[in-house]
Amino acid sequence: MYHSRSPPPLQHPVPTHPAFIPEPPSTPASPDGYQRFVSSPPNQHYATRTQYNPPLQSIPNTQHQHIPDFAAWGMNDSTAQFGMHLGQTAVAAGQDYVQKNFAGLIPITILKQHFNVSNSYVIRKIKLIIFPWRHKPWTRKIRRTEAGHTEWQPPRDDINSPDLYIPLMALVTYILIAALQTGIQERFHPQILGASATRALLVVLLDFLFVQCGCYILNIQGTGQVIDLIAYGGYKFVGVILTIFAGLLSLGPTIYVLVFVYAFAANALFILRSLRSVVLPDSPANVGTVNPASRKRRITFLFLEAVLQVIYMGVLVRV
């Protein structure tokens, strides 16, 4: 019986796990399927197992589910990383270009100073805009830096210092309350928001250009003057909001007109006294003297700017 089975002589050790020996597919080199290599069967066995292990290891591919498929766009990982790096470099270069070329037009430090406010300052400033009749003094405070230079104190420490926080918030409130009024009157449309914002920005721009041209003609110079003029021009929205709110209460046309006249008078006095530090500088921070003739022209310009507030506010309240 032993010789009838005729097993091959064990000249080399063979694996004892034939159940794990896969049958390789047909290849051009072996069209009839599996071929036995007598020279080194163990090496062929391990090589065959090595070839079929990678298809079974599909678990690591699940880690890339959250990575965008750049291959679908014709890019590999290297190209995508290069593109991201190039984009970051371009953004950094753009920020550096803006900082170098436009920092002189709008100084970032001065712009930040106009937003340096506190809750108490906002409350006291709004009260000053609405009731400017008995406020004294109107002169702005000056502080000395560590380098020995003089500059205006921030709004947090000086109620007479202009800020951009109240004008910006008043502008947004004006747009919303204008939309509310049109909604109550059943004539609201989404375009009302854009129209109100455009009208408000145009009024502020015209007011700024008028004051800026007057300062240029009268040869008025100052540090941070552009931002100060924009801030002063934005305070008129406080009176405009009060007037529109009086109309929402339906107190009658007489009360509405009285509120508008009061708001205009208060804003005109506030502008007249506040712009005095710009048009007629008398602090040590400003260099130069003003002769009597130039001083008279500047005072006339101040009154003209105060009177024009009635036109600006009249346009804004007509929602």
Stockholm file with secondary structure:
# STOCKHOLM 1.0

chainA/1-319         MYHSRSPPPLQHPVPTHPAFIPEPPSTPASPDGYQRFVSSPPNQHYATRTQYNPPLQSIPNTQHQHIPDFAAWGMNDSTAQFGMHLGQTAVAAGQDYVQKNFAGLIPITILKQHFNVSNSYVIRKIKLIIFPWRHKPWTRKIRRTEAGHTEWQPPRDDINSPDLYIPLMALVTYILIAALQTGIQERFHPQILGASATRALLVVLLDFLFVQCGCYILNIQGTGQVIDLIAYGGYKFVGVILTIFAGLLSLGPTIYVLVFVYAFAANALFILRSLRSVVLPDSPANVGTVNPASRKRRITFLFLEAVLQVIYMGVLVRV
#=GR chainA/1-319 SS CHHHHCCCCCCSCCCSCGGGCCCCCCBTTBTTSCCCCSSCHHHHHHHHHHHHHHHHCCSGGGGGTTSCCGGGGTCCHHHHHHHHHHHHHHHHHHHHHHHHHHTTTSCHHHHHHTTCCCHHHHHHHHHHHHCCTTCCCCCCCEEECTTSCEEECCTTTCTTSCCSHHHHHHHHHHHHHHHHHHHHTTCCCTHHHHHHHHHHHHHHHHHHHHHHHHHHHTTCCCTTHHHHHHHHHHTHHHHHHHHHHHHHTTCCHHHHHHHHHHHHHHHHHHHHHHTHHHHSCCSTTSCCCCCHHHHHHHHHHHHHHHHTHHHHHHHHHCC
#=GC SS_cons         CHHHHCCCCCCSCCCSCGGGCCCCCCBTTBTTSCCCCSSCHHHHHHHHHHHHHHHHCCSGGGGGTTSCCGGGGTCCHHHHHHHHHHHHHHHHHHHHHHHHHHTTTSCHHHHHHTTCCCHHHHHHHHHHHHCCTTCCCCCCCEEECTTSCEEECCTTTCTTSCCSHHHHHHHHHHHHHHHHHHHHTTCCCTHHHHHHHHHHHHHHHHHHHHHHHHHHHTTCCCTTHHHHHHHHHHTHHHHHHHHHHHHHTTCCHHHHHHHHHHHHHHHHHHHHHHTHHHHSCCSTTSCCCCCHHHHHHHHHHHHHHHHTHHHHHHHHHCC
//
